[in-house]
Amino acid sequence: MERLFHPVLFYLQKASEVGIQIQDINACYVLRQSQRVRGQAYPAMRVRLYLYRFDDPSSIDSIRLLRKAEYHLHRR
């Protein structure tokens, strides 16, 4: 989760430096997987999206999953 935590912390610190108040900030994690299917020239693609929020932006342990989705992409 460090891949999500450090960018969120960075943006909150930069916003604070210039005096911008941020109510909520979310982090989206995208996982892409391709899988070869026999008889097809192009691999099938699976994309998973995870939307997270840190309840306490200063604590990496405060991460909470808000939503998730999965999409299957096939070439026509």
MARGU-243088 format. One record per residue: residue number from 1; x, y, z of N, C-alpha, C, O in turn. Coordinates in steps of 0.2 Angstrom, whole numbers. Layout:
! residues N
- NUM_X_Y_Z_X_Y_Z_X_Y_Z_X_Y_Z
...
This chain:
! residues 76
- 1_4_-6_0_0_0_0_4_6_0_2_12_0
- 2_11_6_0_15_11_0_14_15_-7_15_21_-7
- 3_13_11_-12_12_14_-18_6_19_-18_6_24_-22
- 4_1_18_-14_-4_23_-14_-3_28_-8_-5_34_-9
- 5_0_26_-3_1_31_3_5_37_2_3_42_3
- 6_11_35_-1_16_41_-2_13_46_-7_15_52_-6
- 7_10_45_-13_8_50_-17_2_54_-13_2_60_-14
- 8_-2_51_-10_-7_54_-6_-4_59_-1_-6_65_0
- 9_1_57_3_4_61_8_8_67_4_7_72_7
- 10_11_65_-1_14_71_-5_9_76_-7_11_82_-6
- 11_4_74_-10_-1_79_-12_-4_83_-7_-5_89_-7
- 12_-5_80_-1_-8_84_5_-3_88_7_-5_94_10
- 13_3_87_8_9_91_10_9_97_5_10_103_8
- 14_9_96_-1_10_101_-6_4_106_-6_5_112_-6
- 15_-2_103_-5_-8_108_-4_-8_112_2_-10_118_2
- 16_-5_109_8_-4_112_14_1_118_13_0_124_16
- 17_6_117_9_11_122_9_8_128_5_11_134_6
- 18_4_127_0_1_133_-3_-6_135_-1_-9_140_-3
- 19_-8_132_5_-14_135_8_-20_132_5_-26_135_6
- 20_-20_127_2_-26_124_-1_-29_118_4_-25_114_6
- 21_-35_119_5_-39_114_10_-42_109_6_-46_110_1
- 22_-40_102_7_-43_97_3_-47_93_8_-45_90_13
- 23_-53_92_6_-58_88_11_-57_81_11_-55_78_16
- 24_-57_78_5_-56_71_4_-51_70_-2_-51_73_-7
- 25_-47_65_-1_-43_63_-7_-43_55_-7_-42_52_-2
- 26_-44_53_-13_-44_45_-14_-38_43_-18_-35_47_-22
- 27_-37_37_-18_-31_34_-22_-34_28_-26_-38_24_-23
- 28_-32_28_-32_-35_22_-37_-29_18_-39_-24_20_-41
- 29_-30_11_-38_-25_6_-40_-28_2_-45_-33_0_-45
- 30_-24_2_-51_-26_-1_-57_-21_-7_-58_-15_-7_-58
- 31_-24_-13_-59_-21_-19_-60_-23_-22_-67_-29_-23_-68
- 32_-18_-23_-71_-20_-25_-78_-16_-32_-79_-11_-33_-77
- 33_-20_-37_-81_-18_-44_-82_-20_-46_-89_-26_-45_-91
- 34_-15_-49_-93_-17_-51_-100_-16_-59_-99_-12_-62_-96
- 35_-21_-62_-103_-21_-69_-103_-22_-72_-110_-26_-70_-114
- 36_-17_-76_-113_-18_-79_-119_-23_-84_-120_-24_-88_-115
- 37_-27_-84_-125_-33_-88_-126_-32_-92_-132_-30_-89_-137
- 38_-32_-99_-131_-30_-103_-137_-35_-101_-143_-41_-101_-142
- 39_-32_-100_-149_-36_-99_-155_-37_-92_-156_-40_-90_-161
- 40_-35_-87_-152_-36_-80_-153_-29_-77_-154_-24_-79_-150
- 41_-29_-72_-158_-22_-69_-160_-20_-64_-154_-14_-63_-153
- 42_-25_-61_-151_-23_-56_-146_-25_-59_-139_-30_-62_-138
- 43_-22_-57_-134_-23_-59_-127_-30_-56_-125_-31_-50_-126
- 44_-33_-59_-120_-39_-56_-117_-36_-52_-111_-31_-54_-108
- 45_-39_-46_-110_-36_-42_-105_-41_-41_-99_-47_-40_-100
- 46_-39_-41_-93_-43_-40_-87_-40_-34_-84_-34_-34_-82
- 47_-44_-30_-82_-42_-24_-78_-46_-23_-72_-53_-24_-72
- 48_-43_-23_-66_-46_-22_-60_-44_-15_-57_-39_-13_-57
- 49_-49_-12_-55_-49_-5_-52_-51_-5_-44_-56_-8_-43
- 50_-47_-2_-40_-48_-2_-33_-48_5_-31_-43_9_-32
- 51_-53_8_-28_-53_15_-25_-52_14_-17_-56_11_-14
- 52_-47_18_-15_-45_18_-8_-46_25_-5_-45_30_-9
- 53_-46_25_1_-46_32_5_-42_30_12_-43_25_15
- 54_-38_35_14_-35_34_20_-39_39_25_-39_45_24
- 55_-41_36_30_-45_39_35_-41_44_39_-43_50_41
- 56_-35_42_40_-30_47_43_-24_47_38_-20_42_38
- 57_-24_53_35_-18_53_30_-11_53_32_-7_52_28
- 58_-10_53_39_-3_52_41_-2_45_43_4_44_46
- 59_-7_40_43_-6_34_45_-7_29_39_-13_29_36
- 60_-3_25_37_-3_20_32_-8_14_34_-11_11_29
- 61_-9_13_40_-14_8_42_-21_10_42_-26_6_43
- 62_-23_16_40_-30_19_40_-33_18_33_-38_21_32
- 63_-30_14_29_-33_13_22_-39_9_22_-40_5_26
- 64_-44_11_18_-50_8_18_-52_8_10_-52_12_6
- 65_-55_2_8_-57_1_2_-64_4_1_-69_2_5
- 66_-65_8_-4_-71_11_-5_-75_7_-10_-81_6_-10
- 67_-72_6_-16_-75_2_-22_-70_-2_-25_-64_0_-25
- 68_-73_-7_-29_-69_-11_-34_-73_-13_-39_-79_-13_-39
- 69_-69_-14_-45_-73_-16_-51_-68_-20_-55_-62_-19_-55
- 70_-71_-24_-60_-67_-28_-64_-70_-28_-71_-76_-29_-72
- 71_-66_-27_-76_-68_-27_-83_-64_-32_-87_-58_-33_-86
- 72_-67_-35_-92_-64_-40_-96_-64_-37_-103_-69_-35_-106
- 73_-58_-35_-106_-58_-32_-113_-56_-37_-118_-51_-41_-117
- 74_-59_-38_-123_-58_-42_-129_-58_-38_-135_-62_-34_-136
- 75_-53_-40_-139_-52_-37_-146_-58_-40_-150_-59_-46_-151
- 76_-61_-35_-154_-66_-37_-159_-63_-39_-165_-67_-41_-170
